[in-house]
């Protein structure tokens, strides 16, 4: 059995501390639609590695400050 990985993010908090950056502003900086940012922020969509780095770059932080993961369940 493989472990399930739960990916979480701090996008909402980072937007707040970035002068309350809007989802639209972040989308423009990352080169995606606002709907994509909404889905990623809500945890309904896991971004590609490239997009994850672009989001981190938009905030001027390392990727680990935006995204984190946790293993869940039994593993091999």
PyMOL Python script that loads the backbone (N, CA, C, O; Angstrom):
from pymol import cmd

cmd.read_pdbstr("""\
ATOM      1  N   UNK A   1       0.845  -1.183   0.000  1.00  0.00           N
ATOM      2  CA  UNK A   1       0.000   0.000   0.000  1.00  0.00           C
ATOM      3  C   UNK A   1       0.891   1.247   0.000  1.00  0.00           C
ATOM      4  O   UNK A   1       1.905   1.286   0.696  1.00  0.00           O
ATOM      5  N   UNK A   2       0.523   2.234  -0.756  1.00  0.00           N
ATOM      6  CA  UNK A   2       1.307   3.466  -0.803  1.00  0.00           C
ATOM      7  C   UNK A   2       0.705   4.520   0.111  1.00  0.00           C
ATOM      8  O   UNK A   2      -0.485   4.501   0.424  1.00  0.00           O
ATOM      9  N   UNK A   3       1.556   5.430   0.524  1.00  0.00           N
ATOM     10  CA  UNK A   3       1.097   6.522   1.371  1.00  0.00           C
ATOM     11  C   UNK A   3       0.428   7.593   0.531  1.00  0.00           C
ATOM     12  O   UNK A   3       0.848   7.878  -0.591  1.00  0.00           O
ATOM     13  N   UNK A   4      -0.595   8.167   1.078  1.00  0.00           N
ATOM     14  CA  UNK A   4      -1.246   9.298   0.432  1.00  0.00           C
ATOM     15  C   UNK A   4      -0.543  10.560   0.911  1.00  0.00           C
ATOM     16  O   UNK A   4      -0.246  10.703   2.097  1.00  0.00           O
ATOM     17  N   UNK A   5      -0.284  11.462  -0.009  1.00  0.00           N
ATOM     18  CA  UNK A   5       0.375  12.715   0.335  1.00  0.00           C
ATOM     19  C   UNK A   5      -0.641  13.847   0.263  1.00  0.00           C
ATOM     20  O   UNK A   5      -1.335  14.009  -0.741  1.00  0.00           O
ATOM     21  N   UNK A   6      -0.721  14.619   1.325  1.00  0.00           N
ATOM     22  CA  UNK A   6      -1.608  15.777   1.372  1.00  0.00           C
ATOM     23  C   UNK A   6      -0.758  17.026   1.187  1.00  0.00           C
ATOM     24  O   UNK A   6       0.156  17.284   1.970  1.00  0.00           O
ATOM     25  N   UNK A   7      -1.062  17.800   0.150  1.00  0.00           N
ATOM     26  CA  UNK A   7      -0.328  19.037  -0.113  1.00  0.00           C
ATOM     27  C   UNK A   7      -1.159  20.203   0.394  1.00  0.00           C
ATOM     28  O   UNK A   7      -2.342  20.321   0.076  1.00  0.00           O
ATOM     29  N   UNK A   8      -0.536  21.057   1.181  1.00  0.00           N
ATOM     30  CA  UNK A   8      -1.199  22.255   1.687  1.00  0.00           C
ATOM     31  C   UNK A   8      -0.420  23.471   1.216  1.00  0.00           C
ATOM     32  O   UNK A   8       0.719  23.356   0.763  1.00  0.00           O
ATOM     33  N   UNK A   9      -1.044  24.636   1.327  1.00  0.00           N
ATOM     34  CA  UNK A   9      -0.360  25.856   0.910  1.00  0.00           C
ATOM     35  C   UNK A   9      -0.691  27.023   1.832  1.00  0.00           C
ATOM     36  O   UNK A   9      -1.660  27.002   2.590  1.00  0.00           O
ATOM     37  N   UNK A  10       0.149  28.027   1.733  1.00  0.00           N
ATOM     38  CA  UNK A  10      -0.006  29.253   2.523  1.00  0.00           C
ATOM     39  C   UNK A  10      -0.319  30.445   1.625  1.00  0.00           C
ATOM     40  O   UNK A  10       0.001  31.582   1.972  1.00  0.00           O
ATOM     41  N   UNK A  11      -0.934  30.200   0.489  1.00  0.00           N
ATOM     42  CA  UNK A  11      -1.147  31.269  -0.480  1.00  0.00           C
ATOM     43  C   UNK A  11      -1.989  32.402   0.091  1.00  0.00           C
ATOM     44  O   UNK A  11      -1.658  33.573  -0.095  1.00  0.00           O
ATOM     45  N   UNK A  12      -3.066  32.070   0.778  1.00  0.00           N
ATOM     46  CA  UNK A  12      -3.938  33.129   1.325  1.00  0.00           C
ATOM     47  C   UNK A  12      -3.155  34.021   2.279  1.00  0.00           C
ATOM     48  O   UNK A  12      -3.258  35.246   2.207  1.00  0.00           O
ATOM     49  N   UNK A  13      -2.376  33.419   3.169  1.00  0.00           N
ATOM     50  CA  UNK A  13      -1.576  34.185   4.128  1.00  0.00           C
ATOM     51  C   UNK A  13      -0.538  35.032   3.416  1.00  0.00           C
ATOM     52  O   UNK A  13      -0.346  36.201   3.751  1.00  0.00           O
ATOM     53  N   UNK A  14       0.132  34.443   2.434  1.00  0.00           N
ATOM     54  CA  UNK A  14       1.144  35.190   1.686  1.00  0.00           C
ATOM     55  C   UNK A  14       0.519  36.355   0.920  1.00  0.00           C
ATOM     56  O   UNK A  14       1.114  37.430   0.839  1.00  0.00           O
ATOM     57  N   UNK A  15      -0.668  36.152   0.362  1.00  0.00           N
ATOM     58  CA  UNK A  15      -1.344  37.257  -0.334  1.00  0.00           C
ATOM     59  C   UNK A  15      -1.672  38.377   0.646  1.00  0.00           C
ATOM     60  O   UNK A  15      -1.527  39.555   0.318  1.00  0.00           O
ATOM     61  N   UNK A  16      -2.114  38.013   1.844  1.00  0.00           N
ATOM     62  CA  UNK A  16      -2.440  39.018   2.857  1.00  0.00           C
ATOM     63  C   UNK A  16      -1.214  39.860   3.197  1.00  0.00           C
ATOM     64  O   UNK A  16      -1.296  41.087   3.251  1.00  0.00           O
ATOM     65  N   UNK A  17      -0.072  39.200   3.428  1.00  0.00           N
ATOM     66  CA  UNK A  17       1.139  39.919   3.808  1.00  0.00           C
ATOM     67  C   UNK A  17       1.829  40.602   2.628  1.00  0.00           C
ATOM     68  O   UNK A  17       2.781  41.357   2.820  1.00  0.00           O
ATOM     69  N   UNK A  18       1.357  40.342   1.414  1.00  0.00           N
ATOM     70  CA  UNK A  18       1.879  41.026   0.224  1.00  0.00           C
ATOM     71  C   UNK A  18       0.906  42.155  -0.134  1.00  0.00           C
ATOM     72  O   UNK A  18       0.416  42.248  -1.260  1.00  0.00           O
ATOM     73  N   UNK A  19       0.645  43.005   0.857  1.00  0.00           N
ATOM     74  CA  UNK A  19      -0.278  44.139   0.671  1.00  0.00           C
ATOM     75  C   UNK A  19      -1.645  43.699   0.165  1.00  0.00           C
ATOM     76  O   UNK A  19      -2.247  44.351  -0.688  1.00  0.00           O
ATOM     77  N   UNK A  20      -2.125  42.578   0.707  1.00  0.00           N
ATOM     78  CA  UNK A  20      -3.424  42.021   0.346  1.00  0.00           C
ATOM     79  C   UNK A  20      -3.557  41.847  -1.166  1.00  0.00           C
ATOM     80  O   UNK A  20      -4.543  42.262  -1.775  1.00  0.00           O
ATOM     81  N   UNK A  21      -2.530  41.219  -1.755  1.00  0.00           N
ATOM     82  CA  UNK A  21      -2.537  40.916  -3.191  1.00  0.00           C
ATOM     83  C   UNK A  21      -3.809  40.144  -3.534  1.00  0.00           C
ATOM     84  O   UNK A  21      -4.205  39.229  -2.812  1.00  0.00           O
ATOM     85  N   UNK A  22      -4.437  40.517  -4.629  1.00  0.00           N
ATOM     86  CA  UNK A  22      -5.644  39.805  -5.044  1.00  0.00           C
ATOM     87  C   UNK A  22      -5.274  38.514  -5.765  1.00  0.00           C
ATOM     88  O   UNK A  22      -4.138  38.325  -6.201  1.00  0.00           O
ATOM     89  N   UNK A  23      -6.252  37.641  -5.876  1.00  0.00           N
ATOM     90  CA  UNK A  23      -6.037  36.407  -6.629  1.00  0.00           C
ATOM     91  C   UNK A  23      -5.741  36.735  -8.090  1.00  0.00           C
ATOM     92  O   UNK A  23      -4.947  36.046  -8.731  1.00  0.00           O
ATOM     93  N   UNK A  24      -6.364  37.766  -8.613  1.00  0.00           N
ATOM     94  CA  UNK A  24      -6.123  38.177  -9.996  1.00  0.00           C
ATOM     95  C   UNK A  24      -4.686  38.660 -10.176  1.00  0.00           C
ATOM     96  O   UNK A  24      -4.037  38.317 -11.165  1.00  0.00           O
ATOM     97  N   UNK A  25      -4.184  39.452  -9.232  1.00  0.00           N
ATOM     98  CA  UNK A  25      -2.800  39.937  -9.319  1.00  0.00           C
ATOM     99  C   UNK A  25      -1.814  38.767  -9.280  1.00  0.00           C
ATOM    100  O   UNK A  25      -0.845  38.739 -10.039  1.00  0.00           O
ATOM    101  N   UNK A  26      -2.064  37.812  -8.402  1.00  0.00           N
ATOM    102  CA  UNK A  26      -1.192  36.643  -8.321  1.00  0.00           C
ATOM    103  C   UNK A  26      -1.266  35.842  -9.616  1.00  0.00           C
ATOM    104  O   UNK A  26      -0.244  35.374 -10.118  1.00  0.00           O
ATOM    105  N   UNK A  27      -2.456  35.685 -10.150  1.00  0.00           N
ATOM    106  CA  UNK A  27      -2.630  34.945 -11.406  1.00  0.00           C
ATOM    107  C   UNK A  27      -1.825  35.596 -12.526  1.00  0.00           C
ATOM    108  O   UNK A  27      -1.173  34.903 -13.307  1.00  0.00           O
ATOM    109  N   UNK A  28      -1.867  36.908 -12.606  1.00  0.00           N
ATOM    110  CA  UNK A  28      -1.118  37.618 -13.643  1.00  0.00           C
ATOM    111  C   UNK A  28       0.382  37.432 -13.469  1.00  0.00           C
ATOM    112  O   UNK A  28       1.101  37.234 -14.449  1.00  0.00           O
ATOM    113  N   UNK A  29       0.857  37.496 -12.231  1.00  0.00           N
ATOM    114  CA  UNK A  29       2.289  37.308 -11.967  1.00  0.00           C
ATOM    115  C   UNK A  29       2.741  35.889 -12.275  1.00  0.00           C
ATOM    116  O   UNK A  29       3.871  35.674 -12.713  1.00  0.00           O
ATOM    117  N   UNK A  30       1.858  34.919 -12.045  1.00  0.00           N
ATOM    118  CA  UNK A  30       2.203  33.506 -12.253  1.00  0.00           C
ATOM    119  C   UNK A  30       1.885  33.035 -13.674  1.00  0.00           C
ATOM    120  O   UNK A  30       2.292  31.944 -14.074  1.00  0.00           O
ATOM    121  N   UNK A  31       1.165  33.850 -14.428  1.00  0.00           N
ATOM    122  CA  UNK A  31       0.847  33.500 -15.802  1.00  0.00           C
ATOM    123  C   UNK A  31      -0.249  32.465 -15.967  1.00  0.00           C
ATOM    124  O   UNK A  31      -0.223  31.658 -16.896  1.00  0.00           O
ATOM    125  N   UNK A  32      -1.220  32.495 -15.049  1.00  0.00           N
ATOM    126  CA  UNK A  32      -2.352  31.564 -15.127  1.00  0.00           C
ATOM    127  C   UNK A  32      -3.649  32.340 -14.907  1.00  0.00           C
ATOM    128  O   UNK A  32      -3.627  33.547 -14.668  1.00  0.00           O
ATOM    129  N   UNK A  33      -4.768  31.640 -14.989  1.00  0.00           N
ATOM    130  CA  UNK A  33      -6.060  32.292 -14.762  1.00  0.00           C
ATOM    131  C   UNK A  33      -6.341  32.437 -13.264  1.00  0.00           C
ATOM    132  O   UNK A  33      -5.760  31.745 -12.428  1.00  0.00           O
ATOM    133  N   UNK A  34      -7.239  33.349 -12.965  1.00  0.00           N
ATOM    134  CA  UNK A  34      -7.653  33.538 -11.570  1.00  0.00           C
ATOM    135  C   UNK A  34      -8.309  32.266 -11.045  1.00  0.00           C
ATOM    136  O   UNK A  34      -8.158  31.930  -9.870  1.00  0.00           O
ATOM    137  N   UNK A  35      -9.037  31.557 -11.910  1.00  0.00           N
ATOM    138  CA  UNK A  35      -9.692  30.314 -11.502  1.00  0.00           C
ATOM    139  C   UNK A  35      -8.668  29.271 -11.067  1.00  0.00           C
ATOM    140  O   UNK A  35      -8.920  28.495 -10.145  1.00  0.00           O
ATOM    141  N   UNK A  36      -7.510  29.252 -11.732  1.00  0.00           N
ATOM    142  CA  UNK A  36      -6.452  28.312 -11.341  1.00  0.00           C
ATOM    143  C   UNK A  36      -5.940  28.653  -9.953  1.00  0.00           C
ATOM    144  O   UNK A  36      -5.752  27.763  -9.125  1.00  0.00           O
ATOM    145  N   UNK A  37      -5.714  29.930  -9.693  1.00  0.00           N
ATOM    146  CA  UNK A  37      -5.240  30.356  -8.364  1.00  0.00           C
ATOM    147  C   UNK A  37      -6.281  30.012  -7.306  1.00  0.00           C
ATOM    148  O   UNK A  37      -5.930  29.538  -6.225  1.00  0.00           O
ATOM    149  N   UNK A  38      -7.547  30.244  -7.602  1.00  0.00           N
ATOM    150  CA  UNK A  38      -8.619  29.910  -6.652  1.00  0.00           C
ATOM    151  C   UNK A  38      -8.574  28.425  -6.313  1.00  0.00           C
ATOM    152  O   UNK A  38      -8.661  28.053  -5.142  1.00  0.00           O
ATOM    153  N   UNK A  39      -8.438  27.574  -7.328  1.00  0.00           N
ATOM    154  CA  UNK A  39      -8.424  26.125  -7.114  1.00  0.00           C
ATOM    155  C   UNK A  39      -7.193  25.681  -6.327  1.00  0.00           C
ATOM    156  O   UNK A  39      -7.296  24.834  -5.440  1.00  0.00           O
ATOM    157  N   UNK A  40      -6.030  26.250  -6.649  1.00  0.00           N
ATOM    158  CA  UNK A  40      -4.801  25.890  -5.923  1.00  0.00           C
ATOM    159  C   UNK A  40      -4.913  26.339  -4.470  1.00  0.00           C
ATOM    160  O   UNK A  40      -4.617  25.573  -3.553  1.00  0.00           O
ATOM    161  N   UNK A  41      -5.338  27.575  -4.266  1.00  0.00           N
ATOM    162  CA  UNK A  41      -5.456  28.125  -2.905  1.00  0.00           C
ATOM    163  C   UNK A  41      -6.419  27.307  -2.054  1.00  0.00           C
ATOM    164  O   UNK A  41      -6.186  27.115  -0.861  1.00  0.00           O
ATOM    165  N   UNK A  42      -7.493  26.827  -2.659  1.00  0.00           N
ATOM    166  CA  UNK A  42      -8.500  26.036  -1.937  1.00  0.00           C
ATOM    167  C   UNK A  42      -8.076  24.581  -1.747  1.00  0.00           C
ATOM    168  O   UNK A  42      -8.763  23.820  -1.065  1.00  0.00           O
ATOM    169  N   UNK A  43      -6.952  24.192  -2.343  1.00  0.00           N
ATOM    170  CA  UNK A  43      -6.493  22.815  -2.212  1.00  0.00           C
ATOM    171  C   UNK A  43      -7.226  21.844  -3.102  1.00  0.00           C
ATOM    172  O   UNK A  43      -7.146  20.633  -2.894  1.00  0.00           O
ATOM    173  N   UNK A  44      -7.949  22.353  -4.102  1.00  0.00           N
ATOM    174  CA  UNK A  44      -8.699  21.493  -5.015  1.00  0.00           C
ATOM    175  C   UNK A  44      -7.887  21.109  -6.240  1.00  0.00           C
ATOM    176  O   UNK A  44      -8.308  20.261  -7.027  1.00  0.00           O
ATOM    177  N   UNK A  45      -6.719  21.734  -6.405  1.00  0.00           N
ATOM    178  CA  UNK A  45      -5.874  21.477  -7.568  1.00  0.00           C
ATOM    179  C   UNK A  45      -4.420  21.560  -7.133  1.00  0.00           C
ATOM    180  O   UNK A  45      -4.008  22.533  -6.501  1.00  0.00           O
ATOM    181  N   UNK A  46      -3.647  20.540  -7.473  1.00  0.00           N
ATOM    182  CA  UNK A  46      -2.211  20.558  -7.188  1.00  0.00           C
ATOM    183  C   UNK A  46      -1.490  21.115  -8.409  1.00  0.00           C
ATOM    184  O   UNK A  46      -1.598  20.557  -9.501  1.00  0.00           O
ATOM    185  N   UNK A  47      -0.763  22.200  -8.234  1.00  0.00           N
ATOM    186  CA  UNK A  47      -0.101  22.817  -9.382  1.00  0.00           C
ATOM    187  C   UNK A  47       1.069  21.976  -9.874  1.00  0.00           C
ATOM    188  O   UNK A  47       1.615  21.150  -9.143  1.00  0.00           O
ATOM    189  N   UNK A  48       1.438  22.205 -11.123  1.00  0.00           N
ATOM    190  CA  UNK A  48       2.660  21.587 -11.641  1.00  0.00           C
ATOM    191  C   UNK A  48       3.833  22.162 -10.854  1.00  0.00           C
ATOM    192  O   UNK A  48       3.711  23.197 -10.199  1.00  0.00           O
ATOM    193  N   UNK A  49       4.943  21.491 -10.928  1.00  0.00           N
ATOM    194  CA  UNK A  49       6.139  21.986 -10.253  1.00  0.00           C
ATOM    195  C   UNK A  49       6.521  23.365 -10.784  1.00  0.00           C
ATOM    196  O   UNK A  49       6.908  24.246 -10.017  1.00  0.00           O
ATOM    197  N   UNK A  50       6.413  23.547 -12.086  1.00  0.00           N
ATOM    198  CA  UNK A  50       6.732  24.839 -12.696  1.00  0.00           C
ATOM    199  C   UNK A  50       5.833  25.943 -12.145  1.00  0.00           C
ATOM    200  O   UNK A  50       6.320  27.017 -11.791  1.00  0.00           O
ATOM    201  N   UNK A  51       4.532  25.691 -12.071  1.00  0.00           N
ATOM    202  CA  UNK A  51       3.613  26.692 -11.538  1.00  0.00           C
ATOM    203  C   UNK A  51       3.883  26.957 -10.063  1.00  0.00           C
ATOM    204  O   UNK A  51       3.817  28.104  -9.619  1.00  0.00           O
ATOM    205  N   UNK A  52       4.182  25.927  -9.311  1.00  0.00           N
ATOM    206  CA  UNK A  52       4.490  26.109  -7.890  1.00  0.00           C
ATOM    207  C   UNK A  52       5.679  27.050  -7.715  1.00  0.00           C
ATOM    208  O   UNK A  52       5.663  27.919  -6.844  1.00  0.00           O
ATOM    209  N   UNK A  53       6.704  26.878  -8.537  1.00  0.00           N
ATOM    210  CA  UNK A  53       7.863  27.770  -8.464  1.00  0.00           C
ATOM    211  C   UNK A  53       7.502  29.193  -8.892  1.00  0.00           C
ATOM    212  O   UNK A  53       7.994  30.161  -8.311  1.00  0.00           O
ATOM    213  N   UNK A  54       6.640  29.322  -9.913  1.00  0.00           N
ATOM    214  CA  UNK A  54       6.241  30.674 -10.346  1.00  0.00           C
ATOM    215  C   UNK A  54       5.432  31.387  -9.261  1.00  0.00           C
ATOM    216  O   UNK A  54       5.573  32.596  -9.076  1.00  0.00           O
ATOM    217  N   UNK A  55       4.591  30.647  -8.550  1.00  0.00           N
ATOM    218  CA  UNK A  55       3.820  31.239  -7.448  1.00  0.00           C
ATOM    219  C   UNK A  55       4.779  31.705  -6.348  1.00  0.00           C
ATOM    220  O   UNK A  55       4.653  32.818  -5.839  1.00  0.00           O
ATOM    221  N   UNK A  56       5.727  30.854  -5.991  1.00  0.00           N
ATOM    222  CA  UNK A  56       6.710  31.239  -4.968  1.00  0.00           C
ATOM    223  C   UNK A  56       7.486  32.473  -5.408  1.00  0.00           C
ATOM    224  O   UNK A  56       7.716  33.386  -4.615  1.00  0.00           O
ATOM    225  N   UNK A  57       7.884  32.496  -6.669  1.00  0.00           N
ATOM    226  CA  UNK A  57       8.634  33.639  -7.197  1.00  0.00           C
ATOM    227  C   UNK A  57       7.806  34.928  -7.137  1.00  0.00           C
ATOM    228  O   UNK A  57       8.350  36.002  -6.881  1.00  0.00           O
ATOM    229  N   UNK A  58       6.500  34.825  -7.370  1.00  0.00           N
ATOM    230  CA  UNK A  58       5.619  35.989  -7.315  1.00  0.00           C
ATOM    231  C   UNK A  58       5.625  36.619  -5.925  1.00  0.00           C
ATOM    232  O   UNK A  58       5.449  37.829  -5.783  1.00  0.00           O
ATOM    233  N   UNK A  59       5.829  35.788  -4.900  1.00  0.00           N
ATOM    234  CA  UNK A  59       5.892  36.288  -3.525  1.00  0.00           C
ATOM    235  C   UNK A  59       7.320  36.598  -3.082  1.00  0.00           C
ATOM    236  O   UNK A  59       7.528  37.200  -2.029  1.00  0.00           O
ATOM    237  N   UNK A  60       8.297  36.188  -3.881  1.00  0.00           N
ATOM    238  CA  UNK A  60       9.697  36.409  -3.517  1.00  0.00           C
ATOM    239  C   UNK A  60      10.155  35.518  -2.378  1.00  0.00           C
ATOM    240  O   UNK A  60      10.979  35.919  -1.556  1.00  0.00           O
ATOM    241  N   UNK A  61       9.611  34.294  -2.332  1.00  0.00           N
ATOM    242  CA  UNK A  61       9.965  33.350  -1.266  1.00  0.00           C
ATOM    243  C   UNK A  61      10.360  32.009  -1.871  1.00  0.00           C
ATOM    244  O   UNK A  61      10.165  31.778  -3.064  1.00  0.00           O
ATOM    245  N   UNK A  62      10.912  31.134  -1.049  1.00  0.00           N
ATOM    246  CA  UNK A  62      11.245  29.775  -1.474  1.00  0.00           C
ATOM    247  C   UNK A  62       9.959  28.952  -1.565  1.00  0.00           C
ATOM    248  O   UNK A  62       8.981  29.237  -0.875  1.00  0.00           O
ATOM    249  N   UNK A  63       9.970  27.944  -2.410  1.00  0.00           N
ATOM    250  CA  UNK A  63       8.783  27.131  -2.640  1.00  0.00           C
ATOM    251  C   UNK A  63       8.262  26.474  -1.353  1.00  0.00           C
ATOM    252  O   UNK A  63       7.056  26.280  -1.196  1.00  0.00           O
ATOM    253  N   UNK A  64       9.173  26.138  -0.439  1.00  0.00           N
ATOM    254  CA  UNK A  64       8.776  25.528   0.829  1.00  0.00           C
ATOM    255  C   UNK A  64       8.001  26.455   1.740  1.00  0.00           C
ATOM    256  O   UNK A  64       7.348  25.999   2.679  1.00  0.00           O
ATOM    257  N   UNK A  65       8.066  27.759   1.474  1.00  0.00           N
ATOM    258  CA  UNK A  65       7.280  28.710   2.259  1.00  0.00           C
ATOM    259  C   UNK A  65       5.850  28.827   1.738  1.00  0.00           C
ATOM    260  O   UNK A  65       4.972  29.361   2.417  1.00  0.00           O
ATOM    261  N   UNK A  66       5.627  28.322   0.527  1.00  0.00           N
ATOM    262  CA  UNK A  66       4.292  28.365  -0.067  1.00  0.00           C
ATOM    263  C   UNK A  66       3.589  27.020   0.085  1.00  0.00           C
ATOM    264  O   UNK A  66       2.428  26.959   0.489  1.00  0.00           O
ATOM    265  N   UNK A  67       4.304  25.941  -0.242  1.00  0.00           N
ATOM    266  CA  UNK A  67       3.703  24.608  -0.255  1.00  0.00           C
ATOM    267  C   UNK A  67       4.393  23.688   0.743  1.00  0.00           C
ATOM    268  O   UNK A  67       5.599  23.782   0.971  1.00  0.00           O
ATOM    269  N   UNK A  68       3.602  22.800   1.332  1.00  0.00           N
ATOM    270  CA  UNK A  68       4.153  21.764   2.200  1.00  0.00           C
ATOM    271  C   UNK A  68       3.332  20.500   1.982  1.00  0.00           C
ATOM    272  O   UNK A  68       2.225  20.544   1.447  1.00  0.00           O
ATOM    273  N   UNK A  69       3.889  19.388   2.402  1.00  0.00           N
ATOM    274  CA  UNK A  69       3.168  18.137   2.241  1.00  0.00           C
ATOM    275  C   UNK A  69       3.316  17.296   3.492  1.00  0.00           C
ATOM    276  O   UNK A  69       4.238  17.465   4.291  1.00  0.00           O
ATOM    277  N   UNK A  70       2.369  16.382   3.626  1.00  0.00           N
ATOM    278  CA  UNK A  70       2.365  15.481   4.775  1.00  0.00           C
ATOM    279  C   UNK A  70       1.905  14.119   4.289  1.00  0.00           C
ATOM    280  O   UNK A  70       0.908  14.016   3.573  1.00  0.00           O
ATOM    281  N   UNK A  71       2.622  13.075   4.672  1.00  0.00           N
ATOM    282  CA  UNK A  71       2.238  11.708   4.323  1.00  0.00           C
ATOM    283  C   UNK A  71       1.127  11.247   5.244  1.00  0.00           C
ATOM    284  O   UNK A  71       1.154  11.502   6.448  1.00  0.00           O
ATOM    285  N   UNK A  72       0.161  10.573   4.673  1.00  0.00           N
ATOM    286  CA  UNK A  72      -0.980  10.061   5.445  1.00  0.00           C
ATOM    287  C   UNK A  72      -1.137   8.568   5.189  1.00  0.00           C
ATOM    288  O   UNK A  72      -0.841   8.091   4.094  1.00  0.00           O
ATOM    289  N   UNK A  73      -1.589   7.849   6.167  1.00  0.00           N
ATOM    290  CA  UNK A  73      -1.918   6.436   5.983  1.00  0.00           C
ATOM    291  C   UNK A  73      -0.722   5.509   6.086  1.00  0.00           C
ATOM    292  O   UNK A  73       0.397   5.933   6.373  1.00  0.00           O
ATOM    293  N   UNK A  74      -0.985   4.240   5.846  1.00  0.00           N
ATOM    294  CA  UNK A  74       0.049   3.211   5.931  1.00  0.00           C
ATOM    295  C   UNK A  74       0.850   3.161   4.647  1.00  0.00           C
ATOM    296  O   UNK A  74       0.320   3.429   3.569  1.00  0.00           O
ATOM    297  N   UNK A  75       2.122   2.819   4.756  1.00  0.00           N
ATOM    298  CA  UNK A  75       2.955   2.742   3.582  1.00  0.00           C
ATOM    299  C   UNK A  75       3.742   1.447   3.550  1.00  0.00           C
ATOM    300  O   UNK A  75       3.650   0.617   4.455  1.00  0.00           O
ATOM    301  N   UNK A  76       4.517   1.292   2.490  1.00  0.00           N
ATOM    302  CA  UNK A  76       5.341   0.092   2.357  1.00  0.00           C
ATOM    303  C   UNK A  76       6.753   0.374   2.792  1.00  0.00           C
ATOM    304  O   UNK A  76       7.601  -0.518   2.753  1.00  0.00           O
TER     305      UNK A  76
END
""", "prot")
cmd.dss("prot")
cmd.show_as("cartoon", "prot")
cmd.util.cbc("prot")
cmd.orient("prot")
